[in-house]
Amino acid sequence: MSLINRRRFTAGLGAGLAAAGSASLIGKAEAAEPLKVGFVYLGPVGDFGWTYQHDVGRKQAQAALGSKIITSYVENVPEGPESQTVFAQLAASGHKLIFGTSFGYMNYMVKVAAQNPGVNFEHCTGYKDAKNLGTYDIRFYQGRYVQGVIAGKLSKNGVAGYVASVPVPEVVQGMNAFLLGMRSVNPHATLKFIMIDSWYDPGKEGDAAKALIDQGCDILTQHTDSPTPLQTAASRGIKAFGEATDMIKFAPHTQLTAIVNKWGGYYTQRIKDQLAGTWTSDNTWGGFHSGMLAMAPFRNMPPEVAALATQTVADIKSGKNKVFVGPLTDQSGKIFLAAGQTMDDNTLSGMQTLVDGVEGKLS
């Protein structure tokens, strides 16, 4: 494994390629070199949330495949033109499979994939693909529905708060699913949210958590990457949910559970496919059933609430509960999913409508 410092990456690229070229003749007489696999991260691996959990998956793949592969990662890469440079540099330096782990990388990965037909790329949470560009995602909304059920049972005033990141479909899905979970046990529940326009900004995340608590929210959740909202809630005696990984160490007495993203199995299999020469572009959207999503242990709640949450996970996993089932009404009172209908994946993947009971506007 290697961490590639993105500021030094460009400077060292020429020397690295020269070294690879001079060794190529020797390599022909030796065993096949390890497959180089690259990962590009939006935040630091120490965010204890989204990026941290992706890096857990990378490490699991490295441990499973051993000397067959060499993995490297570049952290703190913004969702802008700089990411395109990083993807191009990874391809140029011999990485044959490259994972980009944030929604805003999508268009930049499309460009780099077109320029490097001999390299395979995978984009997390996006929807654009190509012959050498696949997509993968987790049905996070399933876990947020479970959180909503717990919140509906535990909230004393029926008002929860949601620290949201950016108004892309997966975030909208999450807010809606959380509210639907709450209303499955408390029909009058409401959800307030604050959009911080960033995936990772501990300062803004903390300020949003404080503001939501001040607005009367007595339970919090988040779709941002640091443990700050959870810690802020704990400091105010408010119960809350962790994000992407089990954050219990940051709030041992107030975290109820957390959505846990399980990337290791997916990364291991896709790298195996690359090694075997069987990799093909695919669109994977896994959830509880596939093992790509799990809930952290249910803590700091009565046993009967934990039992209900456990049953809710089982019902979603089996397909009994599909989460987005009509009738669903938007904020204006208009029905946008008829009674008895289940929302299809194409509609879900482009969701920009907030359900009745979610307070606030996306823009």
VENTA-V903107 format. One record per pair of residues at least 12 apart in sequence whose C-alpha atoms are under 10 Angstrom apart, sorted by sequence separation. I is the first residue (numbers start at 1). J is the second residue. D is the distance in whole Angstrom. If there is no record, write none. Layout:
i j d
I J D
I J D
//
This chain:
i j d
59 71 8
74 86 8
87 99 9
109 121 8
110 122 10
120 132 5
121 133 5
122 134 5
123 135 5
124 136 5
125 137 5
148 160 9
162 174 10
163 175 10
178 190 10
179 191 6
196 208 7
209 221 9
220 232 10
221 233 9
229 241 9
230 242 6
239 251 9
245 257 10
246 258 6
247 259 10
298 310 8
325 337 7
326 338 5
327 339 4
328 340 10
41 54 8
58 71 7
74 87 10
87 100 8
109 122 8
110 123 9
117 130 10
119 132 7
120 133 6
121 134 6
122 135 5
123 136 6
124 137 6
125 138 8
162 175 7
178 191 8
179 192 10
194 207 10
195 208 8
209 222 9
220 233 7
229 242 9
230 243 9
241 254 8
242 255 7
245 258 6
246 259 7
247 260 9
297 310 10
324 337 9
325 338 8
326 339 4
327 340 7
328 341 9
40 54 10
41 55 9
58 72 9
109 123 7
117 131 8
118 132 8
119 133 9
120 134 8
121 135 9
122 136 7
123 137 9
124 138 9
125 139 10
161 175 10
194 208 6
208 222 10
219 233 8
227 241 10
228 242 10
229 243 10
239 253 8
240 254 6
241 255 5
242 256 8
243 257 9
244 258 7
245 259 6
246 260 6
295 309 10
325 339 7
326 340 5
327 341 7
328 342 10
39 54 9
40 55 10
58 73 9
98 113 10
117 132 7
176 191 9
193 208 9
194 209 8
218 233 9
227 242 7
238 253 10
239 254 5
240 255 5
241 256 6
242 257 6
243 258 5
244 259 5
245 260 4
246 261 9
295 310 9
325 340 6
326 341 5
327 342 9
328 343 10
39 55 9
74 90 9
106 122 10
107 123 10
113 129 9
114 130 8
116 132 9
117 133 9
162 178 9
175 191 8
193 209 9
226 242 9
227 243 8
231 247 10
234 250 9
235 251 9
237 253 9
238 254 7
239 255 6
240 256 6
241 257 5
242 258 4
243 259 6
244 260 5
245 261 6
325 341 6
326 342 6
73 90 9
83 100 9
106 123 7
113 130 8
114 131 9
175 192 9
194 211 8
205 222 9
225 242 9
226 243 8
230 247 8
234 251 6
237 254 7
238 255 9
239 256 7
240 257 8
241 258 5
242 259 7
243 260 7
244 261 5
245 262 9
324 341 9
325 342 4
326 343 8
336 353 9
55 73 9
72 90 9
87 105 9
105 123 8
106 124 8
110 128 7
113 131 9
114 132 8
160 178 9
175 193 8
193 211 10
194 212 8
205 223 10
218 236 10
219 237 10
220 238 7
221 239 9
222 240 9
223 241 10
224 242 10
225 243 7
226 244 10
227 245 10
230 248 9
231 249 10
232 250 10
233 251 9
234 252 9
239 257 10
240 258 9
241 259 8
242 260 9
243 261 9
244 262 9
266 284 9
295 313 8
324 342 6
325 343 6
39 58 8
104 123 10
105 124 9
106 125 9
107 126 9
109 128 9
110 129 7
113 132 7
114 133 9
160 179 9
193 212 7
205 224 7
209 228 8
210 229 8
213 232 10
218 237 9
219 238 6
220 239 7
221 240 6
222 241 7
223 242 9
224 243 7
225 244 8
227 246 10
231 250 6
232 251 9
234 253 8
235 254 9
294 313 9
323 342 8
324 343 6
325 344 10
336 355 9
38 58 9
88 108 10
96 116 10
103 123 8
104 124 10
105 125 10
106 126 6
109 129 9
110 130 8
113 133 6
159 179 10
192 212 7
205 225 9
206 226 9
208 228 10
209 229 5
213 233 8
218 238 6
219 239 5
220 240 5
221 241 5
222 242 7
223 243 7
224 244 9
225 245 10
227 247 7
230 250 7
231 251 6
234 254 6
266 286 9
322 342 7
323 343 9
324 344 9
335 355 9
37 58 9
83 104 9
84 105 8
87 108 8
88 109 9
91 112 9
97 118 10
98 119 8
99 120 9
100 121 8
101 122 8
102 123 7
103 124 7
104 125 9
105 126 8
106 127 8
107 128 8
112 133 10
192 213 10
205 226 8
206 227 9
207 228 9
208 229 8
209 230 8
212 233 10
217 238 9
218 239 7
219 240 6
220 241 7
221 242 7
222 243 7
223 244 9
226 247 9
227 248 10
230 251 7
231 252 10
233 254 8
234 255 8
322 343 9
334 355 10
335 356 10
83 105 7
84 106 10
86 108 10
87 109 7
91 113 9
96 118 7
97 119 6
98 120 6
99 121 6
100 122 6
101 123 6
102 124 6
103 125 5
104 126 8
106 128 7
107 129 10
110 132 9
160 182 9
202 224 9
205 227 9
206 228 5
207 229 8
209 231 9
210 232 7
218 240 9
219 241 8
220 242 9
221 243 8
222 244 10
227 249 10
228 250 9
233 255 9
331 353 8
332 354 9
333 355 9
334 356 9
72 95 9
77 100 10
79 102 8
82 105 10
83 106 10
84 107 9
85 108 9
86 109 10
88 111 9
89 112 10
96 119 5
97 120 5
98 121 5
99 122 5
100 123 5
101 124 5
102 125 7
103 126 6
106 129 9
110 133 7
159 182 9
192 215 9
200 223 10
201 224 8
202 225 8
203 226 10
205 228 6
206 229 5
209 232 7
210 233 8
213 236 8
227 250 7
231 254 9
330 353 7
331 354 6
332 355 9
333 356 7
51 75 8
71 95 9
78 102 9
79 103 8
80 104 7
81 105 9
84 108 5
85 109 10
87 111 10
88 112 6
91 115 10
92 116 9
95 119 7
96 120 6
97 121 6
98 122 6
99 123 6
100 124 6
101 125 8
102 126 8
103 127 9
109 133 8
110 134 10
158 182 8
171 195 10
192 216 9
193 217 10
199 223 8
200 224 6
201 225 8
202 226 6
204 228 9
205 229 6
206 230 9
208 232 10
209 233 7
227 251 9
230 254 8
231 255 9
262 286 10
266 290 10
289 313 10
324 348 9
329 353 10
330 354 6
331 355 5
332 356 7
37 62 10
51 76 9
70 95 9
73 98 10
77 102 10
79 104 5
80 105 7
83 108 7
84 109 7
87 112 7
88 113 9
91 116 7
94 119 9
95 120 9
96 121 8
97 122 8
98 123 9
99 124 7
100 125 9
101 126 9
158 183 9
192 217 8
199 224 5
200 225 5
201 226 7
202 227 8
203 228 8
204 229 9
205 230 10
206 231 8
207 232 9
210 235 10
213 238 8
230 255 7
262 287 9
265 290 10
266 291 9
288 313 8
289 314 9
329 354 9
330 355 4
331 356 4
71 97 10
72 98 10
73 99 9
74 100 10
78 104 8
79 105 5
80 106 10
81 107 10
82 108 9
83 109 8
84 110 9
86 112 10
87 113 9
95 121 10
100 126 10
148 174 10
152 178 9
191 217 8
198 224 8
199 225 6
200 226 6
202 228 6
203 229 10
206 232 6
210 236 9
261 287 9
262 288 10
265 291 8
266 292 8
288 314 9
291 317 10
328 354 10
329 355 6
330 356 5
331 357 7
71 98 10
73 100 10
78 105 8
79 106 9
80 107 9
81 108 7
84 111 8
85 112 9
88 115 9
91 118 9
92 119 9
148 175 9
151 178 9
152 179 9
155 182 9
190 217 9
193 220 10
197 224 10
198 225 9
199 226 9
200 227 10
201 228 9
202 229 8
205 232 9
206 233 9
261 288 10
265 292 8
289 316 8
290 317 9
328 355 7
329 356 6
330 357 8
331 358 7
45 73 9
77 105 9
79 107 10
80 108 8
84 112 7
88 116 8
91 119 7
145 173 10
148 176 10
149 177 10
150 178 10
151 179 9
152 180 10
153 181 10
154 182 10
158 186 7
165 193 10
166 194 10
167 195 7
191 219 10
192 220 10
193 221 9
194 222 10
195 223 10
196 224 9
262 290 10
263 291 9
264 292 9
288 316 7
289 317 5
328 356 8
329 357 9
330 358 9
331 359 8
45 74 10
46 75 10
79 108 9
83 112 10
90 119 10
91 120 9
106 135 9
141 170 8
144 173 9
145 174 8
148 177 7
149 178 8
152 181 7
153 182 8
158 187 9
159 188 9
160 189 8
161 190 9
162 191 7
163 192 9
164 193 6
165 194 8
166 195 6
167 196 10
191 220 10
193 222 9
195 224 10
262 291 7
263 292 6
287 316 9
288 317 5
289 318 7
331 360 9
44 74 9
45 75 7
91 121 9
140 170 8
141 171 9
144 174 6
145 175 9
147 177 9
148 178 4
149 179 9
151 181 8
152 182 4
153 183 10
158 188 7
159 189 6
160 190 7
161 191 6
162 192 6
163 193 6
164 194 6
165 195 5
166 196 7
167 197 8
261 291 9
262 292 5
263 293 9
287 317 8
288 318 9
289 319 9
331 361 9
43 74 9
44 75 5
45 76 9
139 170 8
140 171 9
141 172 9
142 173 9
143 174 9
144 175 8
145 176 8
146 177 9
147 178 6
148 179 6
149 180 8
150 181 8
151 182 6
152 183 7
153 184 10
155 186 9
157 188 10
158 189 5
159 190 5
160 191 5
161 192 5
162 193 5
163 194 5
164 195 5
165 196 5
166 197 5
167 198 10
261 292 6
262 293 6
34 66 9
35 67 9
36 68 9
37 69 7
38 70 9
39 71 8
40 72 9
41 73 7
42 74 9
43 75 6
44 76 5
138 170 9
141 173 6
142 174 8
144 176 9
145 177 5
146 178 7
147 179 9
148 180 7
149 181 4
150 182 7
151 183 10
152 184 8
153 185 7
157 189 8
158 190 6
159 191 6
160 192 6
161 193 6
162 194 7
163 195 7
164 196 6
165 197 5
166 198 6
260 292 8
261 293 5
262 294 7
34 67 7
35 68 6
36 69 6
37 70 6
38 71 6
39 72 6
40 73 6
41 74 6
42 75 6
43 76 4
44 77 9
137 170 10
140 173 8
141 174 5
144 177 6
145 178 5
148 181 4
149 182 5
152 185 6
153 186 7
157 190 9
158 191 8
159 192 7
160 193 9
161 194 8
162 195 9
163 196 8
164 197 8
165 198 5
166 199 7
260 293 6
261 294 7
4 38 10
6 40 10
33 67 9
34 68 5
35 69 5
36 70 5
37 71 5
38 72 5
39 73 5
40 74 5
41 75 5
42 76 5
43 77 7
87 121 9
99 133 10
139 173 9
140 174 7
141 175 8
143 177 9
144 178 5
145 179 7
146 180 10
147 181 7
148 182 4
149 183 8
151 185 9
152 186 6
155 189 9
164 198 9
165 199 5
221 255 10
259 293 7
260 294 5
261 295 9
1 36 10
3 38 10
4 39 10
33 68 8
34 69 5
35 70 6
36 71 6
37 72 6
38 73 6
39 74 6
40 75 6
41 76 6
42 77 5
43 78 8
97 132 10
98 133 9
99 134 9
100 135 10
101 136 9
139 174 9
141 176 8
142 177 7
143 178 8
144 179 9
145 180 7
146 181 6
147 182 8
148 183 8
149 184 7
150 185 9
151 186 9
152 187 9
164 199 8
165 200 8
219 254 10
220 255 10
221 256 10
259 294 6
260 295 6
1 37 9
2 38 9
3 39 10
4 40 10
32 68 9
33 69 8
34 70 6
35 71 8
36 72 8
37 73 9
38 74 8
39 75 8
40 76 8
41 77 6
42 78 6
97 133 10
99 135 9
101 137 10
141 177 6
142 178 9
144 180 9
145 181 5
146 182 9
148 184 9
149 185 7
152 188 9
165 201 9
222 258 10
258 294 9
259 295 5
260 296 6
1 38 10
33 70 9
34 71 10
40 77 7
41 78 9
42 79 7
99 136 10
140 177 9
141 178 8
144 181 8
145 182 8
148 185 9
149 186 9
152 189 7
219 256 10
221 258 9
258 295 6
259 296 6
40 78 10
41 79 10
143 181 10
144 182 10
145 183 10
148 186 10
151 189 9
152 190 9
257 295 7
258 296 5
259 297 10
142 181 10
145 184 9
165 204 10
257 296 5
258 297 8
165 205 9
256 296 9
257 297 6
258 298 8
42 83 9
148 189 10
163 204 9
164 205 9
255 296 10
256 297 8
257 298 5
41 83 10
163 205 7
255 297 10
256 298 6
257 299 6
40 83 8
148 191 10
163 206 9
178 221 9
255 298 9
256 299 5
257 300 9
125 169 10
126 170 10
163 207 10
164 208 9
255 299 7
256 300 6
257 301 10
125 170 8
163 208 6
254 299 8
255 300 7
256 301 7
40 86 8
162 208 9
163 209 6
175 221 9
253 299 8
254 300 6
255 301 9
40 87 8
54 101 8
161 208 9
162 209 8
175 222 9
252 299 9
253 300 6
254 301 9
39 87 9
161 209 8
163 211 10
174 222 9
175 223 9
246 294 10
248 296 9
252 300 9
38 87 9
161 210 10
163 212 8
174 223 8
244 293 9
245 294 9
246 295 8
247 296 9
248 297 9
257 306 10
40 90 9
51 101 8
161 211 9
162 212 8
244 294 10
245 295 9
246 296 6
256 306 9
39 90 9
50 101 9
51 102 9
161 212 6
171 222 10
244 295 9
245 296 8
246 297 8
248 299 9
38 90 7
50 102 9
160 212 8
161 213 7
171 223 7
244 296 10
257 309 10
37 90 9
38 91 9
159 212 10
160 213 9
170 223 9
171 224 10
242 295 10
243 296 10
36 90 9
37 91 10
159 213 10
161 215 9
242 296 9
36 91 10
160 215 10
161 216 9
162 217 9
241 296 10
38 94 10
39 95 10
159 215 9
160 216 8
161 217 5
1 58 9
36 93 9
37 94 9
38 95 6
159 216 7
160 217 5
161 218 8
162 219 9
163 220 8
164 221 9
165 222 8
166 223 9
1 59 9
36 94 7
37 95 5
38 96 8
39 97 9
40 98 8
41 99 9
42 100 9
43 101 10
158 216 10
159 217 5
160 218 6
161 219 6
162 220 6
163 221 6
164 222 6
165 223 6
166 224 9
35 94 9
36 95 5
37 96 6
38 97 6
39 98 6
40 99 6
41 100 7
42 101 7
43 102 9
157 216 8
158 217 8
159 218 6
160 219 5
161 220 5
162 221 5
163 222 4
164 223 5
165 224 5
35 95 7
36 96 6
37 97 5
38 98 5
39 99 5
40 100 5
41 101 6
42 102 6
157 217 8
158 218 8
159 219 7
160 220 6
161 221 6
162 222 5
163 223 6
164 224 6
165 225 9
285 345 9
1 62 8
35 96 7
36 97 7
37 98 6
38 99 6
39 100 6
40 101 6
41 102 7
42 103 9
156 217 10
157 218 7
158 219 9
159 220 9
160 221 8
161 222 8
162 223 8
163 224 7
239 300 8
35 97 8
36 98 9
37 99 8
38 100 9
39 101 7
40 102 8
42 104 9
155 217 9
156 218 7
157 219 10
162 224 10
239 301 10
42 105 9
155 218 6
156 219 9
41 105 10
104 168 10
154 218 9
155 219 6
9 74 9
40 105 9
103 168 9
154 219 8
155 220 10
163 229 7
6 73 9
7 74 10
103 170 10
151 218 9
152 219 10
162 229 10
1 69 9
2 70 8
3 71 9
4 72 7
5 73 9
6 74 6
151 219 7
1 70 6
2 71 7
3 72 6
4 73 6
5 74 6
6 75 8
150 219 10
151 220 8
1 71 5
2 72 5
3 73 5
4 74 5
5 75 8
6 76 8
151 221 9
1 72 5
2 73 7
3 74 6
4 75 8
5 76 9
6 77 8
1 73 8
2 74 9
3 75 8
20 93 8
147 220 10
148 221 9
20 94 9
147 221 8
10 85 9
14 89 10
17 92 8
18 93 10
6 82 9
9 85 10
10 86 9
13 89 7
16 92 10
17 93 6
6 83 10
9 86 8
13 90 9
16 93 7
17 94 8
144 221 9
14 92 10
15 93 10
16 94 10
144 222 10
162 240 10
6 85 10
7 86 10
10 89 7
13 92 8
14 93 9
144 223 10
161 240 9
162 241 10
6 86 7
9 89 8
10 90 10
13 93 7
160 240 9
9 90 9
12 93 10
4 86 10
39 121 10
6 89 10
37 120 10
38 121 9
39 122 10
40 123 10
140 223 10
9 93 10
37 121 10
155 239 9
154 239 9
4 90 10
151 239 9
151 240 9
151 241 9
150 241 10
147 240 9
147 241 7
102 199 9
144 241 9
144 243 10
140 244 9
151 256 9
150 256 8
150 257 9
147 256 9
147 257 8
146 257 10
147 258 8
146 258 10
147 259 9
146 259 9
143 257 10
144 258 9
143 258 8
144 259 7
143 259 6
142 259 9
143 260 9
141 259 10
143 261 10
140 259 7
140 260 9
140 261 8
139 261 10
138 261 7
137 261 10
138 262 9
138 263 9
137 263 9
136 263 10
136 266 9
181 312 9
181 323 8
180 323 8
143 287 9
180 324 8
134 279 10
140 285 10
142 287 7
143 288 8
178 323 10
180 325 10
134 280 8
135 281 8
136 282 8
137 283 8
138 284 8
139 285 6
140 286 9
141 287 9
142 288 8
177 323 7
132 279 9
133 280 8
134 281 4
135 282 6
136 283 6
137 284 6
138 285 5
139 286 6
140 287 7
154 301 8
176 323 10
177 324 7
122 270 9
132 280 7
133 281 6
134 282 5
135 283 5
136 284 5
137 285 5
138 286 5
139 287 5
140 288 9
147 295 9
150 298 9
153 301 10
154 302 9
176 324 9
180 328 9
50 199 9
51 200 10
131 280 7
132 281 6
133 282 8
134 283 6
135 284 6
136 285 6
137 286 6
138 287 6
139 288 8
146 295 9
153 302 10
50 200 9
130 280 10
131 281 6
132 282 9
133 283 10
134 284 8
135 285 8
136 286 8
137 287 9
138 288 9
143 293 8
49 200 9
130 281 7
131 282 9
142 293 8
143 294 8
144 295 10
150 301 9
153 304 10
154 305 8
173 324 9
129 281 7
130 282 9
138 290 9
140 292 10
142 294 10
143 295 7
153 305 7
47 200 8
129 282 8
138 291 10
139 292 8
140 293 7
142 295 10
152 305 10
47 201 10
120 274 8
129 283 8
138 292 6
139 293 7
140 294 9
151 305 10
176 330 10
47 202 9
128 283 9
137 292 9
138 293 7
150 305 6
153 308 10
43 199 8
44 200 9
127 283 8
149 305 9
150 306 8
42 199 8
43 200 7
126 283 9
42 200 8
43 201 9
125 283 10
150 308 8
120 279 8
122 281 8
124 283 10
125 284 10
149 308 8
150 309 7
120 280 9
121 281 9
122 282 9
123 283 10
124 284 9
125 285 9
149 309 7
120 281 8
122 283 9
124 285 10
148 309 9
146 308 9
147 309 8
150 312 10
146 309 6
149 312 8
145 309 10
146 310 9
146 311 9
147 312 10
191 356 10
192 357 9
193 358 8
194 359 10
195 360 9
143 309 10
146 312 6
190 356 9
191 357 6
192 358 6
193 359 7
194 360 8
195 361 9
145 312 9
146 313 7
190 357 5
191 358 5
192 359 5
193 360 7
194 361 9
195 362 8
99 267 9
145 313 9
189 357 7
190 358 6
191 359 6
192 360 7
193 361 9
194 362 9
195 363 9
143 312 10
188 357 8
189 358 9
190 359 7
191 360 9
193 362 10
142 312 10
143 313 8
146 316 9
187 357 9
142 313 8
145 316 9
50 223 9
52 225 9
97 270 9
98 271 10
143 316 9
49 223 10
50 224 8
51 225 8
52 226 10
97 271 8
142 316 7
183 357 9
49 224 8
50 225 5
51 226 10
96 271 10
142 317 9
173 348 7
176 351 10
179 354 10
180 355 8
182 357 10
49 225 5
50 226 8
172 348 9
173 349 8
179 355 8
180 356 9
48 225 7
49 226 6
97 274 7
146 323 10
172 349 10
173 350 9
176 353 9
177 354 10
179 356 9
180 357 9
47 225 7
48 226 6
49 227 7
96 274 8
97 275 10
145 323 7
169 347 10
170 348 8
172 350 9
173 351 7
176 354 6
177 355 9
179 357 7
180 358 10
47 226 5
48 227 7
96 275 10
142 321 9
144 323 10
145 324 10
169 348 7
170 349 7
172 351 6
173 352 8
175 354 8
176 355 6
179 358 7
46 226 9
47 227 8
142 322 8
169 349 6
170 350 8
171 351 9
172 352 6
173 353 9
175 355 9
176 356 9
178 358 9
44 225 10
47 228 10
142 323 7
168 349 9
169 350 5
170 351 8
171 352 9
172 353 7
173 354 8
176 357 9
43 225 8
97 279 10
141 323 8
142 324 10
168 350 8
169 351 5
170 352 9
172 354 7
173 355 10
176 358 7
43 226 10
141 324 10
168 351 8
169 352 6
172 355 9
175 358 8
167 351 10
168 352 8
169 353 9
167 352 8
56 245 10
53 243 10
54 244 9
172 362 9
53 244 7
54 245 10
52 244 9
53 245 6
49 242 8
50 243 7
51 244 9
52 245 8
53 246 10
48 242 10
49 243 6
50 244 5
51 245 10
167 361 10
168 362 9
48 243 9
49 244 5
50 245 7
167 362 6
48 244 8
49 245 6
162 358 10
166 362 9
167 363 8
48 245 7
49 246 8
161 358 10
48 246 9
49 247 8
159 357 10
160 358 10
161 359 10
48 247 7
159 358 10
64 264 9
64 265 10
48 250 10
61 263 9
62 264 9
69 271 9
60 263 9
61 264 6
65 268 8
68 271 10
69 272 10
57 261 9
60 264 5
61 265 7
64 268 7
65 269 10
68 272 10
56 261 10
57 262 7
58 263 8
59 264 8
60 265 8
61 266 9
62 267 9
63 268 9
64 269 10
56 262 9
57 263 5
58 264 6
61 267 6
62 268 8
65 271 9
69 275 9
53 260 8
54 261 8
56 263 8
57 264 4
58 265 10
60 267 8
61 268 5
65 272 8
68 275 8
53 261 7
54 262 8
55 263 9
56 264 7
57 265 7
58 266 10
59 267 10
60 268 7
61 269 8
64 272 10
53 262 8
54 263 6
55 264 9
57 266 8
58 267 7
59 268 10
61 270 10
62 271 10
50 260 9
53 263 7
54 264 8
57 267 7
58 268 8
61 271 8
49 260 9
50 261 8
53 264 9
57 268 8
61 272 9
49 261 9
54 267 9
127 346 10
127 349 8
126 349 9
127 350 9
125 349 9
37 271 8
36 271 10
35 271 9
37 274 10
35 274 9
35 275 7
34 275 9
//
